[in-house]
Amino acid sequence: MSMPELSELHWLFNKRALWAALAMSGWLMLCWICLGKSRRPAVIKSAAAPDWLIAYASQSGAAREIAERLARTFQQCNLTPVLMPLNTIQPQELAGYSRALLIISTYGEGEAPDNAAAFWRKAEGTEPDLSSLNYSMLALGDDQYADFCGFGRRLAHWLNAAGATAATPRQDVNRLEPGSIQSWSRQASTWAGVPLYDAETSGAFEQWRLLERLQLNPNSPGSPAWLIRLAPVADMPIWQAGDLAQLSIGSALRTYSIASLPEDGVLELIVRQVVSAQGVAGHGSGWLCCHAELGATLDVRLQSNPAFHLPEGDAPGIFIGAGTGLAGLRGLLRQRQHQGRGDNWLIFGERCLQHDLWLNEELDSWAAQGKLLLDRCFSRAEHRPEYVQHRLAAKADQLRQWVDRGASIHVCGSLAGMGREIHRLLQELLTAEQWMKLHQQQRYRRDLY
């Protein structure tokens, strides 16, 4: 072999040795790093913590509106709150916050609202370390229920047991009573160093005129029910199907589901006339249904209720209700008619066929045009008494088919009777996968009272 060839061979050998040495060094370095990581605890780096957590549990939208107003007030003071419903928080994640404002509604007899129920199922019975959390709670409820503000009280007890500190006394509020909300606002403002007074109400009352009332069930064995029509004294405000109207009548504050759309030109409600055992008419319903003269004015505040709005898209809709629950469902059905959506199924229950065909001309017209599948049920029927849950159970196969097609389910009416029965029945009739998807995709929506 010549000298040039030997030199070239020597050069190639040295080059390969160099690459081998570098590879070995890299491998040893990697082993050292991995070994070092295994011997010391991992350090988790997180973004800077937000100034405040503002969390809410809201069924009809009132707690959500107050929470949103609080968040806007904080932002105006150059603070960066995190705003979210309880369902989007894992219970142990509360340990990552030091200061929180909690706006907590109770649903019916002490229940968690739908957007807090999943959180409570995970939290109840656990005890994470929340010793770094300071909070102030505004609890909203209705004292007509025995377990007034029950969910708010249970949540506060759970927080305290986990080591959290109540920076202000919990404020229990009956039917959004302004004085109670103002009392909490003053205390929370002092603690937070932020003027929260602008966040204490969900909007201003406006004057409306009683335009017309029509009894829907003459001679019915049930209490009289009336379609109430109101016209605004000023310009027609905007609302969405599924929203609520709060009426201030003397010292009474009552909330009703809205049965019409702004384009109808009137605000329509369905009101059951309340009469005590002594024959005395209820303060609010008595004035609306009996005593007020046409043309009389009253104060009304509209309240957004996004948890009961129609979902986006053109999937089918299933609407289930009884009695005055028809009001909220009728608003949704009218909106779907305006949008040209024909796959609508209404299951509605009342007392007797002869006297309780509420809004029959409108509903029968939609059914005749193929825009509504209409199931009426009558609990006082002579030959076959039936409640809405019985009709739903009888059509279980159809229910599952509609749900598989992406149908949303809206339920409106009494929580204590119909609402709980329908909730239980849906869990029984649907598969576990269907039930899970309904909740995950927010296709199960309730307006119960």
C-alpha positions as a Python dict, from the first residue, in 0.01 Angstrom:
ca = {
    (1, 'M'): (0, 0, 0),
    (2, 'S'): (138, 340, -96),
    (3, 'M'): (196, 623, 151),
    (4, 'P'): (-95, 834, 24),
    (5, 'E'): (-328, 540, 72),
    (6, 'L'): (-197, 483, 429),
    (7, 'S'): (-250, 850, 512),
    (8, 'E'): (-607, 841, 384),
    (9, 'L'): (-678, 526, 586),
    (10, 'H'): (-537, 686, 900),
    (11, 'W'): (-754, 993, 845),
    (12, 'L'): (-1071, 784, 804),
    (13, 'F'): (-991, 590, 1122),
    (14, 'N'): (-941, 906, 1323),
    (15, 'K'): (-1268, 1054, 1190),
    (16, 'R'): (-1471, 745, 1288),
    (17, 'A'): (-1308, 739, 1630),
    (18, 'L'): (-1401, 1101, 1681),
    (19, 'W'): (-1767, 1039, 1592),
    (20, 'A'): (-1776, 733, 1817),
    (21, 'A'): (-1632, 935, 2104),
    (22, 'L'): (-1887, 1209, 2052),
    (23, 'A'): (-2173, 957, 2041),
    (24, 'M'): (-2049, 790, 2359),
    (25, 'S'): (-2020, 1127, 2531),
    (26, 'G'): (-2373, 1218, 2430),
    (27, 'W'): (-2507, 888, 2559),
    (28, 'L'): (-2326, 932, 2892),
    (29, 'M'): (-2458, 1286, 2923),
    (30, 'L'): (-2815, 1166, 2863),
    (31, 'C'): (-2776, 897, 3128),
    (32, 'W'): (-2644, 1152, 3375),
    (33, 'I'): (-2940, 1386, 3311),
    (34, 'C'): (-3192, 1106, 3350),
    (35, 'L'): (-3022, 980, 3663),
    (36, 'G'): (-3019, 1331, 3806),
    (37, 'K'): (-3389, 1375, 3730),
    (38, 'S'): (-3472, 1048, 3901),
    (39, 'R'): (-3290, 1156, 4217),
    (40, 'R'): (-3455, 1494, 4269),
    (41, 'P'): (-3823, 1593, 4275),
    (42, 'A'): (-3971, 1739, 3962),
    (43, 'V'): (-4031, 2115, 3969),
    (44, 'I'): (-4361, 2214, 3809),
    (45, 'K'): (-4356, 2565, 3674),
    (46, 'S'): (-4690, 2741, 3637),
    (47, 'A'): (-4801, 3071, 3499),
    (48, 'A'): (-4852, 3359, 3738),
    (49, 'A'): (-5162, 3299, 3948),
    (50, 'P'): (-5465, 3517, 3862),
    (51, 'D'): (-5568, 3786, 4107),
    (52, 'W'): (-5910, 3637, 4181),
    (53, 'L'): (-6135, 3341, 4114),
    (54, 'I'): (-6501, 3428, 4056),
    (55, 'A'): (-6701, 3105, 4044),
    (56, 'Y'): (-7075, 3059, 4016),
    (57, 'A'): (-7349, 2799, 4038),
    (58, 'S'): (-7645, 2921, 3836),
    (59, 'Q'): (-7962, 2759, 3706),
    (60, 'S'): (-8179, 3048, 3589),
    (61, 'G'): (-7892, 3284, 3506),
    (62, 'A'): (-7911, 3527, 3801),
    (63, 'A'): (-7593, 3404, 3973),
    (64, 'R'): (-7408, 3399, 3641),
    (65, 'E'): (-7509, 3759, 3567),
    (66, 'I'): (-7391, 3879, 3906),
    (67, 'A'): (-7062, 3693, 3861),
    (68, 'E'): (-7010, 3848, 3517),
    (69, 'R'): (-7073, 4195, 3655),
    (70, 'L'): (-6822, 4129, 3933),
    (71, 'A'): (-6563, 4023, 3675),
    (72, 'R'): (-6616, 4342, 3472),
    (73, 'T'): (-6577, 4554, 3786),
    (74, 'F'): (-6249, 4381, 3871),
    (75, 'Q'): (-6119, 4433, 3518),
    (76, 'Q'): (-6195, 4804, 3541),
    (77, 'C'): (-5966, 4808, 3846),
    (78, 'N'): (-5684, 4642, 3643),
    (79, 'L'): (-5730, 4306, 3816),
    (80, 'T'): (-5748, 3980, 3621),
    (81, 'P'): (-6015, 3748, 3762),
    (82, 'V'): (-6084, 3397, 3639),
    (83, 'L'): (-6458, 3361, 3578),
    (84, 'M'): (-6609, 3013, 3547),
    (85, 'P'): (-6898, 2788, 3653),
    (86, 'L'): (-6816, 2536, 3923),
    (87, 'N'): (-6844, 2242, 3684),
    (88, 'T'): (-6529, 2355, 3501),
    (89, 'I'): (-6322, 2333, 3822),
    (90, 'Q'): (-6181, 2019, 3980),
    (91, 'P'): (-6232, 2039, 4359),
    (92, 'Q'): (-5857, 2009, 4431),
    (93, 'E'): (-5784, 2294, 4188),
    (94, 'L'): (-5932, 2539, 4438),
    (95, 'A'): (-5606, 2499, 4629),
    (96, 'G'): (-5438, 2697, 4353),
    (97, 'Y'): (-5630, 3014, 4439),
    (98, 'S'): (-5590, 3239, 4739),
    (99, 'R'): (-5899, 3460, 4695),
    (100, 'A'): (-6241, 3374, 4557),
    (101, 'L'): (-6587, 3523, 4524),
    (102, 'L'): (-6853, 3252, 4504),
    (103, 'I'): (-7203, 3330, 4371),
    (104, 'I'): (-7401, 3018, 4452),
    (105, 'S'): (-7765, 2948, 4369),
    (106, 'T'): (-7963, 2663, 4518),
    (107, 'Y'): (-8193, 2471, 4286),
    (108, 'G'): (-8524, 2357, 4433),
    (109, 'E'): (-8495, 2169, 4762),
    (110, 'G'): (-8127, 2218, 4832),
    (111, 'E'): (-7994, 2087, 4501),
    (112, 'A'): (-7690, 2202, 4308),
    (113, 'P'): (-7768, 2379, 3976),
    (114, 'D'): (-7689, 2182, 3662),
    (115, 'N'): (-7365, 2375, 3602),
    (116, 'A'): (-7240, 2284, 3952),
    (117, 'A'): (-7378, 1931, 3996),
    (118, 'A'): (-7072, 1756, 3845),
    (119, 'F'): (-6839, 1956, 4070),
    (120, 'W'): (-7040, 1863, 4378),
    (121, 'R'): (-7048, 1492, 4291),
    (122, 'K'): (-6667, 1497, 4286),
    (123, 'A'): (-6626, 1723, 4589),
    (124, 'E'): (-6877, 1571, 4831),
    (125, 'G'): (-6705, 1330, 5065),
    (126, 'T'): (-6353, 1456, 4982),
    (127, 'E'): (-6136, 1693, 5184),
    (128, 'P'): (-5856, 1855, 4981),
    (129, 'D'): (-5620, 2096, 5153),
    (130, 'L'): (-5773, 2438, 5087),
    (131, 'S'): (-5600, 2617, 5374),
    (132, 'S'): (-5462, 2881, 5137),
    (133, 'L'): (-5807, 2981, 5007),
    (134, 'N'): (-6001, 3280, 5139),
    (135, 'Y'): (-6352, 3327, 5003),
    (136, 'S'): (-6670, 3532, 5024),
    (137, 'M'): (-7000, 3363, 4933),
    (138, 'L'): (-7328, 3512, 4811),
    (139, 'A'): (-7592, 3236, 4836),
    (140, 'L'): (-7912, 3280, 4633),
    (141, 'G'): (-8233, 3092, 4709),
    (142, 'D'): (-8607, 3101, 4763),
    (143, 'D'): (-8752, 3065, 5111),
    (144, 'Q'): (-9064, 2892, 4981),
    (145, 'Y'): (-8845, 2580, 4983),
    (146, 'A'): (-8771, 2414, 5316),
    (147, 'D'): (-8399, 2379, 5240),
    (148, 'F'): (-8348, 2750, 5174),
    (149, 'C'): (-8002, 2815, 5020),
    (150, 'G'): (-7924, 2452, 5100),
    (151, 'F'): (-7655, 2400, 4836),
    (152, 'G'): (-7480, 2724, 4930),
    (153, 'R'): (-7475, 2618, 5297),
    (154, 'R'): (-7341, 2271, 5216),
    (155, 'L'): (-7073, 2411, 4988),
    (156, 'A'): (-6962, 2658, 5258),
    (157, 'H'): (-6946, 2376, 5515),
    (158, 'W'): (-6734, 2167, 5275),
    (159, 'L'): (-6497, 2458, 5211),
    (160, 'N'): (-6454, 2527, 5582),
    (161, 'A'): (-6394, 2158, 5659),
    (162, 'A'): (-6120, 2160, 5393),
    (163, 'G'): (-5945, 2449, 5569),
    (164, 'A'): (-6069, 2742, 5358),
    (165, 'T'): (-6141, 3069, 5539),
    (166, 'A'): (-6463, 3268, 5501),
    (167, 'A'): (-6337, 3627, 5468),
    (168, 'T'): (-6694, 3758, 5512),
    (169, 'P'): (-7004, 3592, 5659),
    (170, 'R'): (-7206, 3396, 5404),
    (171, 'Q'): (-7500, 3607, 5284),
    (172, 'D'): (-7821, 3411, 5216),
    (173, 'V'): (-8052, 3599, 4977),
    (174, 'N'): (-8422, 3533, 4929),
    (175, 'R'): (-8548, 3584, 4572),
    (176, 'L'): (-8270, 3828, 4483),
    (177, 'E'): (-8380, 4067, 4759),
    (178, 'P'): (-8178, 4387, 4688),
    (179, 'G'): (-8103, 4478, 5050),
    (180, 'S'): (-7937, 4142, 5117),
    (181, 'I'): (-7727, 4164, 4802),
    (182, 'Q'): (-7623, 4519, 4893),
    (183, 'S'): (-7520, 4404, 5242),
    (184, 'W'): (-7294, 4137, 5093),
    (185, 'S'): (-7158, 4383, 4835),
    (186, 'R'): (-7047, 4626, 5106),
    (187, 'Q'): (-6865, 4357, 5304),
    (188, 'A'): (-6706, 4199, 4996),
    (189, 'S'): (-6596, 4543, 4871),
    (190, 'T'): (-6420, 4618, 5200),
    (191, 'W'): (-6239, 4284, 5189),
    (192, 'A'): (-6149, 4295, 4820),
    (193, 'G'): (-6062, 4664, 4803),
    (194, 'V'): (-6279, 4687, 4492),
    (195, 'P'): (-6609, 4882, 4462),
    (196, 'L'): (-6855, 4604, 4385),
    (197, 'Y'): (-7176, 4801, 4416),
    (198, 'D'): (-7234, 4815, 4041),
    (199, 'A'): (-7238, 4435, 4033),
    (200, 'E'): (-7514, 4380, 4284),
    (201, 'T'): (-7818, 4358, 4056),
    (202, 'S'): (-7891, 4186, 3726),
    (203, 'G'): (-8042, 4485, 3548),
    (204, 'A'): (-8292, 4767, 3584),
    (205, 'F'): (-8669, 4734, 3606),
    (206, 'E'): (-8870, 4892, 3326),
    (207, 'Q'): (-9237, 4978, 3307),
    (208, 'W'): (-9477, 4758, 3112),
    (209, 'R'): (-9851, 4792, 3054),
    (210, 'L'): (-10102, 4510, 3105),
    (211, 'L'): (-10243, 4471, 2756),
    (212, 'E'): (-10461, 4159, 2769),
    (213, 'R'): (-10531, 3841, 2966),
    (214, 'L'): (-10694, 3527, 2834),
    (215, 'Q'): (-10797, 3228, 3046),
    (216, 'L'): (-10656, 2910, 2894),
    (217, 'N'): (-10865, 2657, 3091),
    (218, 'P'): (-11223, 2768, 3160),
    (219, 'N'): (-11408, 2517, 3383),
    (220, 'S'): (-11095, 2309, 3437),
    (221, 'P'): (-11069, 2116, 3765),
    (222, 'G'): (-10729, 2282, 3804),
    (223, 'S'): (-10667, 2638, 3916),
    (224, 'P'): (-10730, 2902, 3647),
    (225, 'A'): (-10437, 2961, 3414),
    (226, 'W'): (-10404, 3282, 3216),
    (227, 'L'): (-10210, 3399, 2913),
    (228, 'I'): (-10090, 3745, 3017),
    (229, 'R'): (-9985, 3996, 2750),
    (230, 'L'): (-9769, 4297, 2839),
    (231, 'A'): (-9652, 4586, 2620),
    (232, 'P'): (-9350, 4805, 2702),
    (233, 'V'): (-9413, 5167, 2794),
    (234, 'A'): (-9085, 5260, 2619),
    (235, 'D'): (-8907, 5077, 2335),
    (236, 'M'): (-8936, 4699, 2297),
    (237, 'P'): (-8632, 4541, 2465),
    (238, 'I'): (-8452, 4238, 2328),
    (239, 'W'): (-8464, 3895, 2483),
    (240, 'Q'): (-8416, 3538, 2368),
    (241, 'A'): (-8641, 3233, 2385),
    (242, 'G'): (-8580, 3064, 2718),
    (243, 'D'): (-8528, 3390, 2910),
    (244, 'L'): (-8717, 3496, 3224),
    (245, 'A'): (-8918, 3797, 3339),
    (246, 'Q'): (-8910, 3924, 3696),
    (247, 'L'): (-9225, 4113, 3794),
    (248, 'S'): (-9236, 4351, 4089),
    (249, 'I'): (-9594, 4374, 4214),
    (250, 'G'): (-9617, 4570, 4537),
    (251, 'S'): (-9389, 4392, 4782),
    (252, 'A'): (-9390, 4069, 4575),
    (253, 'L'): (-9118, 3972, 4332),
    (254, 'R'): (-9209, 3685, 4100),
    (255, 'T'): (-9015, 3521, 3817),
    (256, 'Y'): (-9192, 3376, 3512),
    (257, 'S'): (-9078, 3196, 3197),
    (258, 'I'): (-9132, 3409, 2886),
    (259, 'A'): (-9369, 3252, 2632),
    (260, 'S'): (-9311, 3490, 2338),
    (261, 'L'): (-9041, 3647, 2122),
    (262, 'P'): (-8958, 4019, 2079),
    (263, 'E'): (-9080, 4002, 1719),
    (264, 'D'): (-9427, 3908, 1851),
    (265, 'G'): (-9453, 4267, 1976),
    (266, 'V'): (-9563, 4162, 2326),
    (267, 'L'): (-9422, 3992, 2634),
    (268, 'E'): (-9640, 3688, 2707),
    (269, 'L'): (-9651, 3487, 3029),
    (270, 'I'): (-9859, 3190, 3144),
    (271, 'V'): (-9963, 3245, 3504),
    (272, 'R'): (-10146, 3004, 3731),
    (273, 'Q'): (-10382, 3185, 3967),
    (274, 'V'): (-10283, 3097, 4324),
    (275, 'V'): (-10561, 3076, 4582),
    (276, 'S'): (-10503, 2989, 4947),
    (277, 'A'): (-10710, 2735, 5142),
    (278, 'Q'): (-10902, 3031, 5282),
    (279, 'G'): (-10993, 3146, 4930),
    (280, 'V'): (-10750, 3440, 4922),
    (281, 'A'): (-10581, 3508, 4587),
    (282, 'G'): (-10202, 3522, 4579),
    (283, 'H'): (-10054, 3870, 4584),
    (284, 'G'): (-9877, 3855, 4249),
    (285, 'S'): (-10099, 3616, 4052),
    (286, 'G'): (-10415, 3766, 4203),
    (287, 'W'): (-10322, 4112, 4079),
    (288, 'L'): (-10219, 3989, 3732),
    (289, 'C'): (-10510, 3751, 3677),
    (290, 'C'): (-10798, 3921, 3859),
    (291, 'H'): (-10757, 4264, 4009),
    (292, 'A'): (-10547, 4478, 3775),
    (293, 'E'): (-10733, 4677, 3514),
    (294, 'L'): (-10616, 4655, 3154),
    (295, 'G'): (-10373, 4937, 3093),
    (296, 'A'): (-10228, 4922, 3444),
    (297, 'T'): (-9847, 4942, 3462),
    (298, 'L'): (-9600, 4726, 3650),
    (299, 'D'): (-9222, 4697, 3680),
    (300, 'V'): (-9054, 4417, 3486),
    (301, 'R'): (-8689, 4313, 3465),
    (302, 'L'): (-8580, 4072, 3192),
    (303, 'Q'): (-8325, 3811, 3289),
    (304, 'S'): (-8108, 3614, 3049),
    (305, 'N'): (-8126, 3238, 3103),
    (306, 'P'): (-7861, 3084, 2875),
    (307, 'A'): (-7887, 2744, 3042),
    (308, 'F'): (-8231, 2712, 2877),
    (309, 'H'): (-8158, 2867, 2538),
    (310, 'L'): (-8175, 2660, 2221),
    (311, 'P'): (-7841, 2507, 2122),
    (312, 'E'): (-7691, 2610, 1791),
    (313, 'G'): (-7745, 2397, 1484),
    (314, 'D'): (-8050, 2233, 1330),
    (315, 'A'): (-8067, 1909, 1531),
    (316, 'P'): (-8409, 1790, 1652),
    (317, 'G'): (-8561, 1924, 1976),
    (318, 'I'): (-8758, 1737, 2243),
    (319, 'F'): (-8970, 1958, 2469),
    (320, 'I'): (-9127, 1818, 2787),
    (321, 'G'): (-9347, 2009, 3029),
    (322, 'A'): (-9665, 2032, 3230),
    (323, 'G'): (-9892, 2314, 3336),
    (324, 'T'): (-9741, 2661, 3321),
    (325, 'G'): (-9416, 2499, 3205),
    (326, 'L'): (-9569, 2533, 2858),
    (327, 'A'): (-9465, 2901, 2869),
    (328, 'G'): (-9090, 2840, 2844),
    (329, 'L'): (-9137, 2561, 2588),
    (330, 'R'): (-9369, 2772, 2374),
    (331, 'G'): (-9105, 3045, 2345),
    (332, 'L'): (-8850, 2789, 2226),
    (333, 'L'): (-9095, 2634, 1981),
    (334, 'R'): (-9182, 2973, 1835),
    (335, 'Q'): (-8814, 3046, 1784),
    (336, 'R'): (-8765, 2713, 1607),
    (337, 'Q'): (-9063, 2789, 1383),
    (338, 'H'): (-8905, 3124, 1291),
    (339, 'Q'): (-8581, 2943, 1212),
    (340, 'G'): (-8756, 2686, 992),
    (341, 'R'): (-8665, 2388, 1212),
    (342, 'G'): (-8927, 2118, 1177),
    (343, 'D'): (-8805, 1832, 1395),
    (344, 'N'): (-8986, 1930, 1715),
    (345, 'W'): (-9148, 1692, 1962),
    (346, 'L'): (-9363, 1831, 2244),
    (347, 'I'): (-9491, 1618, 2533),
    (348, 'F'): (-9725, 1833, 2740),
    (349, 'G'): (-9940, 1736, 3036),
    (350, 'E'): (-10242, 1893, 3201),
    (351, 'R'): (-10560, 1773, 3372),
    (352, 'C'): (-10848, 1700, 3132),
    (353, 'L'): (-10907, 1691, 2759),
    (354, 'Q'): (-11232, 1887, 2771),
    (355, 'H'): (-11093, 2200, 2938),
    (356, 'D'): (-10714, 2197, 2917),
    (357, 'L'): (-10623, 2221, 2549),
    (358, 'W'): (-10394, 2516, 2614),
    (359, 'L'): (-10294, 2715, 2302),
    (360, 'N'): (-10453, 2439, 2096),
    (361, 'E'): (-10501, 2643, 1778),
    (362, 'E'): (-10131, 2726, 1754),
    (363, 'L'): (-10003, 2382, 1855),
    (364, 'D'): (-10250, 2191, 1637),
    (365, 'S'): (-10163, 2414, 1341),
    (366, 'W'): (-9792, 2334, 1375),
    (367, 'A'): (-9876, 1965, 1407),
    (368, 'A'): (-10098, 1971, 1095),
    (369, 'Q'): (-9817, 2133, 898),
    (370, 'G'): (-9572, 1863, 1002),
    (371, 'K'): (-9367, 2108, 1211),
    (372, 'L'): (-9447, 1951, 1547),
    (373, 'L'): (-9495, 1603, 1684),
    (374, 'L'): (-9753, 1666, 1956),
    (375, 'D'): (-9820, 1437, 2253),
    (376, 'R'): (-10080, 1562, 2501),
    (377, 'C'): (-10134, 1381, 2831),
    (378, 'F'): (-10420, 1428, 3079),
    (379, 'S'): (-10394, 1318, 3440),
    (380, 'R'): (-10774, 1329, 3491),
    (381, 'A'): (-10868, 1145, 3172),
    (382, 'E'): (-11168, 920, 3230),
    (383, 'H'): (-11039, 606, 3060),
    (384, 'R'): (-10662, 646, 3059),
    (385, 'P'): (-10516, 896, 3306),
    (386, 'E'): (-10158, 972, 3210),
    (387, 'Y'): (-9871, 1197, 3313),
    (388, 'V'): (-9593, 1312, 3082),
    (389, 'Q'): (-9349, 1059, 3231),
    (390, 'H'): (-9587, 777, 3136),
    (391, 'R'): (-9604, 895, 2775),
    (392, 'L'): (-9225, 934, 2761),
    (393, 'A'): (-9173, 582, 2895),
    (394, 'A'): (-9420, 444, 2638),
    (395, 'K'): (-9213, 604, 2361),
    (396, 'A'): (-8870, 506, 2492),
    (397, 'D'): (-8752, 370, 2156),
    (398, 'Q'): (-8845, 694, 1981),
    (399, 'L'): (-8671, 892, 2255),
    (400, 'R'): (-8346, 699, 2206),
    (401, 'Q'): (-8367, 741, 1828),
    (402, 'W'): (-8408, 1118, 1855),
    (403, 'V'): (-8124, 1146, 2104),
    (404, 'D'): (-7899, 946, 1870),
    (405, 'R'): (-7984, 1200, 1599),
    (406, 'G'): (-7845, 1474, 1823),
    (407, 'A'): (-8172, 1599, 1975),
    (408, 'S'): (-8158, 1837, 2268),
    (409, 'I'): (-8404, 1792, 2556),
    (410, 'H'): (-8571, 2089, 2725),
    (411, 'V'): (-8781, 2034, 3038),
    (412, 'C'): (-8996, 2309, 3190),
    (413, 'G'): (-9238, 2305, 3482),
    (414, 'S'): (-9252, 2194, 3843),
    (415, 'L'): (-8928, 2059, 3989),
    (416, 'A'): (-9088, 1871, 4280),
    (417, 'G'): (-9315, 1651, 4071),
    (418, 'M'): (-9267, 1636, 3697),
    (419, 'G'): (-8908, 1764, 3685),
    (420, 'R'): (-8760, 1502, 3917),
    (421, 'E'): (-8961, 1220, 3759),
    (422, 'I'): (-8846, 1311, 3408),
    (423, 'H'): (-8483, 1337, 3527),
    (424, 'R'): (-8501, 991, 3685),
    (425, 'L'): (-8678, 843, 3384),
    (426, 'L'): (-8428, 980, 3132),
    (427, 'Q'): (-8145, 814, 3323),
    (428, 'E'): (-8340, 489, 3317),
    (429, 'L'): (-8447, 496, 2950),
    (430, 'L'): (-8125, 623, 2790),
    (431, 'T'): (-7801, 431, 2767),
    (432, 'A'): (-7510, 544, 2982),
    (433, 'E'): (-7337, 674, 2667),
    (434, 'Q'): (-7642, 872, 2556),
    (435, 'W'): (-7685, 1024, 2902),
    (436, 'M'): (-7317, 1119, 2917),
    (437, 'K'): (-7325, 1282, 2572),
    (438, 'L'): (-7638, 1481, 2660),
    (439, 'H'): (-7449, 1641, 2949),
    (440, 'Q'): (-7112, 1676, 2776),
    (441, 'Q'): (-7270, 1845, 2473),
    (442, 'Q'): (-7508, 2051, 2692),
    (443, 'R'): (-7814, 1909, 2519),
    (444, 'Y'): (-8014, 1856, 2840),
    (445, 'R'): (-8158, 2187, 2960),
    (446, 'R'): (-8406, 2256, 3240),
    (447, 'D'): (-8617, 2548, 3361),
    (448, 'L'): (-8782, 2410, 3674),
    (449, 'Y'): (-8934, 2585, 3971),
}
